[in-house]
Amino acid sequence: MLKKSHIYKSLTFSVLMVGALVFLLGRLFYLQVQEHEKYFQKAELQQKNNSRIEPRRGFILDCNRKILAMSVESQSLFADPVFVKDPSAASQKLSGILGLNAEDVKEKLSSSRRFVWIKRKLNNEEASLVKEQEIAGLYFVEEMKRRYPLDSVLSNVIGFLDIDNNGLEGLELVWDDTLKGKPGWRASRKDGNGNEIISERREEVPPVNGNNLVLTIDSYIQHVCESALKEGVEENNAVGGCAIVVDVNTGSVIAMANYPSYLSGNPSKFPPENRRNRCITDIFEPGSTFKALTGAAALDKGVTSLNDVFDCENGNFPYGGFVLHDVHPYGMLTFKEVIQKSSNIGIAKVAIKMGEKSFCGYLERYGFGKTTGIGLPGEVNGILRPLRQWSKVSIARIPMGQGISVTPIQLITAFSSIVNGGKLFKPYIIDRIESPDGEVLQEFGKEKFTRVISESASGDIVEAMCAVISAGGTAPKARIKGYSVGGKTGTAQKVENGRYSHEKFFSSFIGFATATEPSYAVLVVIDEPKPKYYGGTVAAPVFRKIMEVVLSYYEVPVDRPEEVS
């Protein structure tokens, strides 16, 4: 027979067990029925996996569809610190693989947050090595990474992106909305370790990939241009330079080179000044290259002809309270010889004969003092003061390229118009926009031209500029065997603190080929060459190297066969 104490203990235990069971059932009822919606939503939120699907950013292609910029899939590494068991050990492994600071990684892995980036857009080797470590709490997500297959070629024009694939400079910035596309999304579920359950994918909206830009640039000519420019800058101990190649009959830009430059894929490794596109952002006094434009206007106006004679005053010409000088003292020169020998005094007298109002009108028609509208960021207006602000000596100084500031793209655009028969085309660097499937969405470069001078005036200035390349001209080093080439040298003093420097110069040469059928123009500008600084010595040889390749590459027939026979 059981003792009373044992009975009481059994009863107490039974009561406690029943009470516990009732409590558990009540708690279960509370959680499953009364709080069902709350905890269902919480669980749903934890298991729900709505992920963004990155679109593929559009390609940037040259005129032959060679890839200049493309997007490829890459893997980015993030962590959920809750699942990282040993942050110290994990950080040591990751820092060695990814080249990161171990303490910084440890701090991230020890965070109270549920999501921290470790490193984005890893290369394939890094991603493989991390996966081999099998560290709990680390996850990968696919992102698009921009690549520039030709490295630094055209980088100052193309620009670059930030880590989130937003355009920051160049074409990547201006055409960001066109290139970037629209992201998609995917609804699925994830397991307790945070991994997506593929079989639980419920809904997916695919991304819309970005459109492609097809440029007028020919990457081969661009490479040739950049190489010749680099060589010219370094040989002449200059601080930098730029060069442009255009089709004079359309305004399309075939090459746009800058030196020094940088890598679009790694811009932070280079000084900020390397990133600017000198062809559109830098202004300079063009010096004697401008005489060709002055001369073309005078010929069109009818105030001179190639054989009209001007007294060049043996190198000293007082005017407006100043004295104009020539590098060499000349007496009587025909207008053609004024261009050939680059006489400051001769061209000033031509412009004075034309008159301020008429001359200023031609400068405005050439497009100086305003942007060309080429469609690149950072293009500036240059400086052409309104006629009311001209001084007494402006009519003598501006014709020889002083007292006016231009961008290289303005200069070659205006120059092209005086050699192509008098037609001013708006320069353009984008040929068309295509859909990801190759459908042409928009074309450029079909705009009508503006006539700035007559065909006869154009023919005359072309003849005069061919004399510049002759033995008696200022640029025999620009001569190309077998071709009739013309052009104009420029040597301009840099302005510092409002005064002309006698030690720092812009050396330039702008030329075209051929005289019988002008097709291409090349401008070369070298910034602060030393000790030599004349355009015919410094810039003309760079022009020749570029133009020789252009003529050969585009199979332009020789028009002086006697020179190559």
C-alpha positions in Angstrom: 0.0 0.0 0.0 1.3 3.4 -1.0 2.1 5.9 1.6 0.2 9.2 1.7 3.4 11.1 1.0 3.9 9.2 -2.3 0.3 9.8 -3.3 0.6 13.5 -2.7 3.9 13.7 -4.7 2.2 11.8 -7.6 -0.8 14.1 -7.5 1.4 17.2 -7.4 3.5 16.0 -10.3 0.4 15.1 -12.3 -1.2 18.5 -11.6 2.1 20.2 -12.6 2.2 18.2 -15.8 -1.4 18.9 -16.6 -0.8 22.6 -15.9 2.3 22.7 -18.1 0.4 20.9 -20.8 -2.5 23.4 -20.6 0.0 26.3 -20.6 1.7 24.9 -23.7 -1.6 24.2 -25.4 -2.7 27.7 -24.6 0.6 29.2 -25.8 0.3 27.1 -28.9 -3.2 28.3 -29.5 -2.1 31.9 -28.9 0.7 31.6 -31.4 -1.0 29.5 -34.0 -4.4 31.2 -33.9 -4.4 34.6 -32.3 -0.9 35.6 -33.4 -0.9 33.6 -36.6 -0.9 36.5 -39.0 1.9 38.3 -37.2 4.3 35.4 -37.2 3.3 34.3 -40.6 4.3 37.7 -42.0 7.5 37.6 -40.0 8.4 34.1 -41.4 7.4 35.2 -44.8 9.6 38.2 -44.6 12.6 36.1 -43.5 12.1 33.5 -46.3 11.1 35.9 -49.0 13.8 36.7 -51.5 13.1 39.6 -53.9 16.3 40.1 -55.9 17.2 42.8 -58.4 18.3 41.5 -61.8 20.9 43.8 -63.3 20.6 44.7 -67.0 23.5 44.5 -69.3 24.8 48.0 -70.0 25.0 48.7 -73.7 28.2 48.3 -75.8 30.2 51.3 -77.0 31.6 50.3 -80.5 33.8 51.9 -83.0 32.8 52.4 -86.6 33.9 48.9 -87.5 31.9 47.5 -84.5 35.1 46.8 -82.5 34.2 46.8 -78.8 35.4 49.8 -76.9 33.3 49.3 -73.8 31.3 46.2 -72.6 29.7 44.8 -69.5 30.5 41.3 -68.2 29.1 39.3 -65.3 31.0 39.4 -62.1 30.5 38.3 -58.5 30.3 40.5 -55.5 30.9 39.2 -52.0 28.7 40.1 -49.0 28.2 38.6 -45.5 25.5 38.0 -43.0 27.6 38.4 -39.8 25.0 36.4 -37.8 26.2 33.2 -39.5 30.0 34.0 -39.4 31.3 31.7 -36.6 34.9 33.1 -36.3 35.3 36.6 -37.7 39.0 36.8 -36.8 39.9 33.6 -38.8 37.6 34.5 -41.6 39.0 38.0 -41.9 42.6 36.7 -42.1 41.7 34.4 -45.0 39.7 37.0 -46.9 42.2 39.8 -46.5 44.9 37.7 -48.1 42.8 36.6 -51.0 41.1 40.0 -51.7 43.9 42.4 -50.8 41.9 44.0 -48.1 42.8 45.2 -44.6 42.2 42.4 -42.1 40.9 44.7 -39.4 38.5 46.3 -41.7 37.1 42.9 -42.8 36.9 41.7 -39.2 34.9 44.8 -38.2 32.4 44.1 -41.0 32.1 40.4 -40.1 31.5 41.4 -36.4 28.8 43.9 -37.3 25.3 43.7 -35.9 23.9 44.3 -39.3 22.5 41.4 -41.4 24.1 42.6 -44.7 27.6 44.0 -45.3 29.6 44.3 -48.5 33.0 42.6 -48.3 34.2 43.4 -51.9 32.3 44.0 -55.0 33.0 42.8 -58.6 35.7 40.3 -57.8 37.7 38.8 -60.6 37.3 35.0 -61.3 40.3 34.0 -59.4 39.3 35.9 -56.3 35.8 34.4 -56.4 37.1 30.9 -56.8 39.5 31.2 -53.9 36.9 32.6 -51.6 34.5 29.8 -52.4 37.2 27.2 -51.6 37.3 28.5 -48.0 33.7 27.5 -47.4 33.2 30.2 -44.8 29.7 30.2 -43.4 27.8 33.5 -43.7 29.5 34.6 -46.9 27.4 34.9 -50.1 27.8 36.0 -53.7 25.6 38.1 -55.9 26.0 38.6 -59.6 26.7 42.2 -60.8 27.7 43.7 -64.1 31.3 45.0 -64.4 32.4 47.4 -67.1 35.4 46.4 -69.2 37.4 48.4 -71.7 39.1 45.9 -74.0 41.5 48.4 -75.6 42.7 49.8 -72.3 43.5 53.5 -72.6 42.4 53.9 -76.2 39.9 56.8 -76.4 39.6 56.8 -72.6 39.2 60.6 -72.4 36.2 60.4 -74.7 34.6 57.2 -73.4 34.9 58.1 -69.7 34.1 55.7 -66.9 31.5 54.5 -64.3 31.2 54.4 -60.5 30.9 51.1 -58.6 27.1 51.1 -59.2 27.5 51.4 -63.0 26.5 55.0 -63.2 28.3 57.1 -65.8 30.7 59.7 -64.3 32.6 61.1 -67.3 32.7 61.1 -71.1 30.2 59.2 -73.2 29.4 57.0 -70.2 28.0 60.1 -68.5 26.3 61.9 -71.3 24.6 58.7 -72.6 24.0 57.0 -69.3 20.3 56.7 -69.6 20.7 55.2 -73.1 23.3 52.7 -72.1 22.2 51.6 -68.7 18.9 49.8 -69.5 16.3 48.9 -66.9 16.7 46.4 -64.1 14.4 43.4 -63.6 13.5 41.5 -60.5 12.9 37.9 -59.2 10.6 36.7 -56.4 11.8 33.5 -54.7 12.4 32.0 -51.2 15.5 31.3 -49.2 16.4 28.7 -46.7 17.6 29.1 -43.1 21.2 29.8 -44.3 20.1 32.6 -46.5 20.6 30.7 -49.8 18.0 31.0 -52.6 15.8 27.9 -53.1 15.8 27.6 -56.9 12.6 25.5 -57.0 10.7 28.2 -55.1 11.1 30.9 -57.7 7.7 32.3 -58.1 7.8 35.3 -60.4 10.4 37.0 -62.6 10.5 40.2 -64.6 13.5 40.1 -67.0 15.7 43.2 -67.2 15.8 45.4 -70.3 19.4 45.6 -71.5 20.9 49.0 -72.5 21.2 50.3 -76.0 24.5 50.4 -77.9 26.5 53.4 -79.1 28.2 53.1 -82.5 30.9 55.8 -82.9 32.4 57.4 -85.9 35.8 56.7 -84.3 38.1 54.2 -86.0 40.0 52.5 -83.2 43.0 51.7 -85.5 43.4 55.4 -86.5 42.7 56.3 -82.9 45.6 54.1 -81.8 47.9 55.5 -84.5 46.9 59.0 -83.5 47.6 58.4 -79.7 50.9 56.8 -80.4 52.2 59.6 -82.7 50.9 62.2 -80.2 52.6 60.5 -77.2 55.9 60.3 -79.2 55.7 64.0 -80.2 55.0 65.2 -76.6 57.8 63.1 -75.1 60.3 63.9 -77.8 59.7 67.6 -77.3 59.6 67.5 -73.5 56.1 69.0 -73.6 53.5 68.8 -70.8 50.8 67.4 -73.0 48.9 67.6 -76.2 46.0 66.6 -78.3 45.2 65.6 -81.9 42.0 65.2 -83.9 41.3 63.5 -87.3 38.1 64.4 -89.1 36.4 63.7 -92.4 36.1 67.2 -93.8 33.1 66.3 -96.0 30.8 65.0 -93.2 32.1 66.4 -89.9 32.6 62.9 -88.5 35.4 62.5 -86.0 37.7 59.6 -86.9 40.1 60.0 -84.0 40.3 62.3 -80.9 43.5 61.8 -78.9 44.8 63.2 -75.7 48.1 62.9 -73.9 48.7 62.2 -71.0 45.7 59.9 -70.7 44.4 57.2 -68.3 42.7 53.8 -68.1 38.9 54.0 -68.1 38.8 50.7 -66.1 41.0 52.1 -63.3 40.7 56.0 -63.3 41.7 56.4 -59.6 45.2 55.3 -60.4 45.8 58.5 -62.4 45.9 62.2 -61.7 42.6 63.9 -62.3 44.1 66.2 -64.9 44.8 63.1 -67.1 41.1 62.6 -67.5 40.1 65.8 -69.2 39.5 65.8 -72.9 41.7 68.6 -74.1 40.1 68.6 -77.5 36.9 70.2 -76.1 37.8 71.5 -72.7 41.0 73.5 -73.3 41.1 76.8 -74.9 44.2 78.4 -76.5 45.2 81.2 -78.7 45.6 79.5 -82.1 48.4 81.6 -83.4 49.2 81.4 -87.1 46.9 78.5 -87.9 44.2 81.2 -87.7 45.7 83.0 -90.7 44.2 80.4 -93.0 40.7 81.2 -91.8 41.4 84.9 -92.1 42.7 84.4 -95.6 39.7 82.3 -96.6 37.3 85.0 -95.4 39.3 87.7 -97.3 39.2 85.7 -100.5 35.5 85.1 -100.1 34.8 88.8 -99.4 36.8 89.7 -102.6 39.2 92.1 -100.8 42.2 90.1 -102.1 43.3 87.5 -104.6 46.2 85.1 -104.4 48.4 87.4 -106.5 47.6 90.7 -104.8 50.8 92.2 -103.2 51.1 93.5 -99.7 54.0 95.5 -98.2 55.2 93.6 -95.1 57.2 96.6 -93.9 60.5 94.6 -93.4 59.1 93.2 -90.2 57.9 96.3 -88.4 54.4 97.7 -88.7 53.1 100.3 -86.2 49.3 100.0 -85.8 46.9 101.1 -83.1 49.6 102.1 -80.7 51.4 98.8 -81.1 54.1 97.5 -83.4 53.5 94.2 -85.2 56.5 92.1 -86.1 57.3 89.2 -88.4 59.7 86.4 -87.4 61.7 87.2 -90.5 61.6 90.7 -92.2 59.7 90.6 -95.5 59.2 93.3 -98.0 56.6 92.9 -100.8 54.7 89.5 -100.7 51.8 88.2 -102.7 48.8 87.1 -100.6 49.8 83.5 -101.4 53.2 84.2 -100.0 51.7 85.8 -96.9 50.1 82.5 -96.1 53.1 80.4 -97.2 55.6 82.4 -95.1 53.1 83.1 -92.3 53.5 86.9 -92.2 51.8 88.6 -89.3 51.9 92.0 -91.0 50.6 90.7 -94.3 47.6 89.0 -92.8 46.9 92.0 -90.6 46.8 94.3 -93.6 44.4 91.9 -95.4 42.0 91.9 -92.4 42.2 95.7 -92.1 41.3 96.0 -95.7 38.3 93.7 -95.0 37.1 95.8 -92.1 36.2 94.9 -88.5 32.5 94.2 -89.0 32.9 92.0 -92.0 35.8 90.0 -90.4 33.9 89.5 -87.1 30.9 88.3 -89.1 33.0 85.6 -90.7 34.4 84.5 -87.3 30.8 84.1 -86.0 29.9 82.1 -89.1 32.9 79.8 -88.5 31.3 79.0 -85.1 33.9 80.7 -82.8 32.6 81.8 -79.4 30.1 79.0 -79.0 30.2 75.2 -78.5 30.1 73.0 -81.6 27.5 70.7 -80.0 29.5 67.6 -80.5 27.7 65.9 -77.6 30.6 65.4 -75.2 30.6 66.7 -71.6 32.7 69.7 -70.7 32.8 71.4 -74.1 33.5 75.1 -73.6 32.7 78.2 -75.8 36.1 79.6 -76.3 36.5 83.4 -76.3 35.4 85.6 -79.2 34.6 89.0 -77.8 31.7 90.9 -79.4 32.7 93.6 -81.8 31.8 96.4 -79.4 34.6 95.2 -77.1 37.3 95.1 -79.7 40.3 97.4 -79.1 41.9 99.5 -81.8 44.5 96.8 -82.4 42.1 93.8 -82.4 41.6 93.9 -86.2 45.4 93.5 -86.6 45.9 90.9 -83.8 42.9 88.5 -84.1 43.7 87.7 -87.8 47.0 86.2 -86.8 45.5 84.2 -83.9 46.0 86.6 -80.9 43.2 88.0 -78.8 40.9 85.1 -79.6 40.8 81.7 -77.8 39.5 78.5 -79.4 39.1 74.8 -78.6 40.8 72.3 -80.8 37.4 70.9 -82.0 36.3 74.5 -83.0 39.5 75.1 -84.9 39.4 71.9 -87.0 35.6 72.2 -87.6 36.1 75.7 -89.0 39.3 74.6 -90.9 37.4 71.7 -92.5 34.9 74.2 -93.9 37.5 76.2 -95.8 39.0 73.2 -97.5 35.9 71.2 -98.4 34.4 73.9 -100.7 33.0 76.2 -98.0 30.6 73.9 -96.1 30.5 74.0 -92.3 29.3 70.7 -90.8 28.5 70.1 -87.2 31.1 67.7 -85.9 29.8 64.4 -84.5 31.3 61.4 -82.8 28.3 59.2 -82.5 27.1 57.6 -85.7 24.0 55.8 -84.4 22.2 54.3 -81.4 21.2 50.6 -81.7 19.0 48.4 -79.7 20.5 45.3 -78.0 19.3 43.3 -81.0 21.0 45.7 -83.5 18.0 47.6 -84.6 19.0 51.2 -85.6 17.1 53.5 -83.2 18.6 56.9 -84.1 21.2 58.1 -86.6 23.4 61.3 -86.4 25.5 63.3 -88.8 22.7 63.9 -91.4 22.3 67.6 -90.6 22.5 70.2 -93.4 25.7 72.2 -93.7 26.0 76.0 -93.5 27.9 77.7 -96.3 30.6 80.0 -94.9 32.7 80.7 -98.0 32.4 80.2 -101.7 33.8 77.2 -103.5 36.2 79.4 -105.4 37.5 81.0 -102.2 38.0 77.5 -100.8 40.0 76.4 -103.8 42.2 79.5 -103.5 43.0 79.0 -99.8 43.7 75.3 -100.5 46.3 76.3 -103.1 47.9 78.8 -100.7 48.1 76.3 -97.9 49.8 73.8 -100.2 52.6 76.3 -100.6 53.1 76.1 -96.8 54.3 72.5 -97.2 56.8 73.5 -99.9 60.5 74.1 -99.4 59.8 77.9 -99.1 57.0 77.5 -96.6 57.0 77.1 -92.8 56.2 73.3 -92.8 58.2 71.2 -95.2 58.3 68.5 -92.5 54.6 68.0 -93.1 55.2 66.9 -96.7 54.0 63.4 -97.7 55.5 61.8 -100.8 53.0 61.2 -103.6 50.2 63.4 -102.1 49.3 67.1 -102.4 49.1 68.1 -98.8 48.3 71.6 -97.4 48.1 73.1 -94.0 49.1 75.9 -91.7 51.6 76.1 -88.8 50.9 77.8 -85.5 53.2 79.0 -82.7 51.4 80.9 -80.0 52.7 82.4 -76.8 50.8 81.2 -73.7 49.1 83.9 -71.6 50.1 83.9 -67.9 48.8 86.5 -65.5 47.5 88.6 -68.3 50.9 88.8 -70.1 52.3 86.8 -73.0 55.0 84.4 -71.9 58.3 84.3 -73.8 59.1 80.8 -72.6 55.8 78.8 -72.9 54.1 78.1 -76.2 51.4 76.1 -77.9 52.9 74.6 -81.1 50.3 73.4 -83.6 49.8 72.3 -87.2 46.6 71.8 -89.0 46.5 70.2 -92.4 44.5 68.3 -95.0 44.9 65.9 -97.9 44.6 65.9 -100.7 44.5 69.2 -102.5 42.8 67.8 -105.5 40.1 66.2 -103.4 40.2 67.2 -99.7 39.0 64.3 -97.6 40.7 64.4 -94.2 42.0 67.0 -91.9 44.4 66.5 -88.9 45.0 68.9 -86.1 48.0 68.5 -83.7 48.5 70.8 -80.7 51.6 70.4 -78.4 51.5 72.1 -75.1 54.8 73.8 -73.9 57.4 72.0 -76.0 61.0 72.8 -75.3 63.6 73.8 -76.3 62.1 73.8 -79.9 58.6 75.3 -80.1 57.8 76.3 -83.7 54.8 74.5 -85.1 56.6 73.5 -88.3 59.3 71.8 -86.3 57.3 70.3 -83.4 53.7 69.6 -84.6 54.2 69.1 -88.3 56.1 65.8 -88.1 53.3 64.4 -85.8 50.8 65.5 -88.4 52.8 63.7 -91.1 52.9 60.4 -89.2 49.2 60.4 -88.6 48.2 61.6 -92.1 50.4 59.1 -93.8 48.6 56.2 -92.1 45.2 57.8 -92.8 45.8 58.1 -96.5 47.2 54.5 -96.7 44.5 53.0 -94.5 41.6 54.6 -96.5 43.4 53.8 -99.8 43.4 57.4 -101.0 45.0 57.4 -104.5 48.3 59.3 -104.9 47.8 62.5 -106.8 51.5 63.2 -107.4 52.7 59.9 -108.9 55.8 61.6 -110.2 57.1 61.7 -106.6 56.9 58.0 -106.1 57.8 56.7 -109.5 
